Amino acid sequence: IADEPTTALDVTVQAQILHLMRELQRKTGAALLFITHDMGVIAEMCDAVVVMYAGRVVERRPVVNLFERPRHPYTRGLLGSMPRRGTAHKALLPTIEGTVPSLLKPPAGCRFAARCNHRLSLPGESRRRCEEIDPALESDGDGWVACHFPQGGDLP
């Protein structure tokens, strides 16, 4: 288990650590569980990804599918906030507005509902469903997603 193994390391040391971990994994045949917010490390090191928000699994799928077709609004927000090639050097990155809910007293419905831009575009009855019912993690064909109204397609 590697919990944020490259946080606060410069890129040279980070590359050396990741190379060492890959070599140890190859030599021993061991599985490696990464816990990280670094989507670049995930893309480079992982075969499958589990995305969590406020203590709940919101999406699970093969790494390639996650980057090509994220379905949960939180996953889409995470990927959308990454710097992209061709973007102006000083351009502001998109953010996920709002704050993470309390884990001591979580909201009744989807824990991401208060921060979900997709929910705001839904009609009132659908919005209430997000606020009142915690969505189950369900298969969508190439992975699993916990959202009443999962999205598809490319990131904006």
C-alpha angles and dihedrals in degrees: 000000000000112000110195090327096175103036113137093006122128115246095258094054090041091056091049092050093048091048090051091049091050091050093049090048092049093048096046100032089227125153117242125213114201121198107191147129091215105108090187091060090047091052092050102040110028137079096189133021135209113195116203130192124187093343097313132103106241100171139012126180145124110297095244092052092047093055094041099042116012110182107187117078091229092053089048089051092050093050093041091056093059119105112256131207112257094030116126111269094239097036115131115246119233114257136203104246123223133028136288111263122248113272089205091061108015121188118267097244133031108346090220096050097100091055099037115116090188091059090056090060092055126093116264097262092052091047090054090052089058091049096046108033124055105224119236122234104255136177116255098183102269099038144336131284134182103210134110090218109025117190129225138190133055125331115259 
